[in-house]
Amino acid sequence: KIKNNTASLDEFYRIAEILGLIHAKFVGSMPERNSLEIIRKRLQNAGVSDSEVSQIVDCLEPAQLSLDGIVRVYNRDAHGRNWGFDEFGNVLILDNEPGRKVPIVFDDANLLDQYDFLGYEDRLEICRRHWNSFNENREGEVYSEDRIEDKDRYELAYLNAIIVRALEIYSQVRETRQDIKNAS
């Protein structure tokens, strides 16, 4: 539905709420994804010169800094090809990364920014529903760093996550997925 521009806002809201629930419930210790190193390796593998790769990675430092202090969750690989609905309207999770911890806004960027049909305010409302669901579903003793309080800070982190994720996936989509490459 996302690829065909037929997904409704309500369907995105439901996915965001389930994603928040999953992010809140799956906790533990796993290594954190090193996005800048991934970008460096993937750009080098795509044939970008070492000097250009270094310049790109250096320019990403401010974006990376905006992600400091953002809640870390297990990467659920929440792009639209991994989420769907059954015949009863229930949310289906088709594929999740076992992966690493990432800033929670990475899954927002994955879900919302590989296709162009949602407006910015709609995307931000979906993010807010994801973050609210995460907050509502956290259990036990929750510290301030385990909650999403400053929505403006998370909005900036989300915008920077779009940039970081687009560069992370560039080498994977540049030849075979023009729709995603152009949207990212």
C-alpha positions in Angstrom: 0.0 0.0 0.0 2.8 2.4 0.8 4.6 1.7 -2.5 1.3 2.2 -4.4 0.3 5.4 -2.5 -2.8 3.8 -1.1 -1.9 3.6 2.6 -4.1 5.8 4.7 -3.0 8.0 7.6 -5.0 5.7 9.9 -3.0 2.7 8.8 0.3 4.6 9.4 -1.0 5.6 12.8 -1.7 2.0 13.7 1.7 0.9 12.5 3.3 3.7 14.5 1.5 2.7 17.7 2.5 -1.0 17.2 6.1 0.1 16.5 6.1 2.2 19.7 4.8 -0.8 21.7 7.5 -3.1 20.2 10.2 -0.6 20.9 9.1 -0.1 24.5 8.9 -3.9 25.2 12.1 -5.2 23.6 14.9 -4.1 25.9 18.3 -5.5 26.6 21.9 -5.1 25.7 23.0 -5.2 22.1 25.7 -3.2 20.3 24.8 0.1 18.8 24.8 0.6 15.1 27.7 2.8 14.0 26.0 4.8 11.2 29.0 6.9 10.2 31.2 3.8 9.8 28.5 2.1 7.7 28.1 5.1 5.5 31.9 5.3 5.1 32.2 1.6 4.0 29.1 1.7 1.7 30.2 4.9 -0.1 33.7 3.4 -0.5 32.2 0.2 -1.9 30.0 2.3 -4.3 33.2 3.8 -5.7 33.2 7.2 -4.1 36.7 8.5 -3.6 38.3 8.4 -0.2 38.5 12.2 0.0 34.8 12.6 -0.9 33.8 10.0 1.6 35.8 11.7 4.3 34.2 15.1 3.5 30.7 13.5 3.6 31.3 11.8 6.9 32.9 14.9 8.4 29.8 17.0 7.3 27.5 14.4 9.0 29.1 15.0 12.4 26.5 17.7 13.4 23.6 15.4 12.3 25.1 12.6 14.3 25.5 14.9 17.4 21.7 15.7 17.2 21.1 12.0 17.8 23.1 12.0 21.1 20.7 11.5 24.0 17.9 10.2 21.8 16.3 7.0 23.2 18.0 3.9 21.7 15.9 1.0 20.7 16.3 -2.2 18.7 16.3 -1.5 15.0 13.0 -3.0 13.7 13.7 -2.1 10.0 10.4 -0.4 9.8 10.3 0.4 6.1 7.0 0.0 4.3 7.9 -3.3 2.6 8.2 -4.9 6.1 4.8 -4.0 7.5 1.3 -4.7 6.2 -2.2 -5.6 7.1 -4.1 -8.9 7.1 -7.7 -9.3 5.7 -9.0 -8.3 9.1 -7.0 -5.0 9.2 -4.5 -6.3 11.8 -1.0 -5.0 11.5 1.5 -7.6 10.2 5.2 -7.5 10.7 6.8 -9.2 7.8 10.5 -8.8 8.6 12.4 -7.3 11.5 16.1 -6.8 11.9 17.5 -8.7 14.8 20.2 -6.1 14.7 21.5 -3.4 16.8 20.4 -0.5 18.9 19.6 2.7 17.0 18.1 6.1 17.8 14.3 5.5 17.8 14.0 8.1 15.0 15.8 5.8 12.6 12.7 3.6 12.3 10.6 6.7 11.8 12.8 7.7 8.9 12.7 4.1 7.5 8.9 4.0 7.7 8.1 7.4 6.4 10.8 8.6 4.1 11.4 6.0 1.4 8.3 7.2 -0.5 7.2 10.7 -1.2 3.4 10.8 -0.8 3.1 12.0 2.8 3.3 15.6 3.7 5.7 16.8 6.4 3.0 17.5 9.0 1.5 14.0 8.5 4.9 12.5 8.9 5.5 14.4 12.1 2.1 13.3 13.5 3.0 9.7 12.8 6.3 10.2 14.6 4.5 11.7 17.5 2.1 8.7 17.7 5.1 6.4 17.6 6.8 8.3 20.4 3.7 8.6 22.5 3.1 4.8 22.2 6.7 4.2 23.2 6.2 6.4 26.3 2.9 4.8 27.2 4.2 1.2 26.9 7.4 1.6 28.9 7.2 -0.6 32.0 8.9 -0.6 35.4 11.2 2.1 36.7 11.6 4.5 33.8 14.2 7.2 33.9 14.0 10.5 32.0 16.5 9.2 29.4 14.1 6.3 28.7 11.2 8.6 27.8 10.6 11.0 24.9 9.8 14.4 26.4 11.3 17.1 24.2 9.3 16.6 20.9 11.2 19.5 19.2 14.5 17.8 19.9 13.1 14.6 18.5 11.8 16.3 15.4 15.4 17.6 14.7 16.8 14.2 15.3 14.2 12.7 13.0 15.2 15.1 10.2 18.8 14.2 10.7 18.0 10.5 10.8 16.5 10.9 7.3 19.8 12.2 6.0 21.8 9.5 7.8 19.5 6.7 6.7 19.4 7.9 3.1 23.2 7.7 3.0 23.3 4.4 4.7 21.0 2.8 2.1 22.2 4.7 -1.0 24.5 2.0 -2.2 21.8 -0.6 -1.7 19.1 1.2 -3.8 21.0 3.3 -6.3 20.8 0.7 -9.1 17.8 -1.4 -8.2 15.3 0.8 -6.4 15.1 4.1 -8.2 11.8 4.9 -6.4 13.5 4.7 -3.0 16.7 6.4 -4.2 14.8 9.3 -5.5 12.6 9.7 -2.4 15.5 9.4 0.0 
